Amino acid sequence: MITSSPPESSSGPVVARWLTRQAEQFGVFSVDVIDAVQADLPVVVSPARAAEARDRLDEVATRIEAADAYVVVTAEYNHGCPAVLKSVIDWHPTQWRGKPVSFVSYGGRSRGLRAVEQLRQTFAELHVATLRDGVSLADARSHFDEDGNPRDAPGLEAAVKTMLGQLMWWAAALQQARERRPFAA
């Protein structure tokens, strides 16, 4: 899972913790959370910046490469995704290839869907299979109580189970395909 909200965000960490619990309860996934803010990667992709951040870049690259599937948890800012999330993607253009990604988004009335549409275009360029079904929340914090539990558990759990079921299917199918024939861009 890739998250991109600062720790002081009132929504992002709550959504990420809930999704982590859901994925663990699903019983198929080994969840590794990459926090784009904590990764502290340079936003500008350049050789000079790469030299400065080599160890951090290598650590994130290894974790992305090891995953068979991804869930991106994103807010929407100015009709797009956070810059720290985009930089994690841009710094690692080959590690995602031939793998599936689904999205959990949140924001105002748009529920973060404009950020997801932007991310779909980016991931398509990197040869990533973006999944249709995801979870999107308007005013995300209002969907959870003070302990981080969903107020409408059946509704949110149904949406996340659909998403995770599809992610599991695509992860297995694409893993078999990569084993039979390595991905070539």
Beta strands, then each sheet from edge to edge (+ up, - down):
strand 1: 2-3
strand 2: 34-35
strand 3: 70-75
strand 4: 100-107
strand 5: 129-130
strand 6: 135-138
sheet 1: 2+ 1+ 3+ 4+ 5+
sheet 2: 2+ 1+ 3+ 4+ 6+
end
